[in-house]
Amino acid sequence: MRELCSLLTGHSAPILPASGSRGARPARKQAATTTGLVIDTRARFGFTAAPNTTDDARIRHLTLALPSQYAARLFGAQDAGTGEQQLRTLALRAAA
């Protein structure tokens, strides 16, 4: 059985792009209302296995498509000054 060991943690890149640029505003509005948001990240997956096996957790590449309502929540939290770790937690809940 697969276990999610960690998701969206330890990743150095910001979860969302900065909101200040003029070109980002229309894209953010479209993502929050219609298209949703794609998050590209890495996660550590492992397996539940018998003791002394080699089923160690490994880093995997993930691309997550989040519906527009989650994009709106993430952008709203970012605009309110929410920290990066809290944004990652929100993205994790949206992906679950």
JONOR-V247398 format. One record per helix or strand. SS is the DSSP state (hx for helix, st for strand). FROM is the first residue (numbers start at 0). TO is the last residue. If there is no record, write none. Layout:
BEGIN
ss->SS from->FROM to->TO
ss->SS from->FROM to->TO
END
This chain:
BEGIN
ss->st from->1 to->6
ss->hx from->21 to->34
ss->st from->36 to->46
ss->st from->57 to->65
ss->hx from->67 to->78
ss->hx from->83 to->94
END
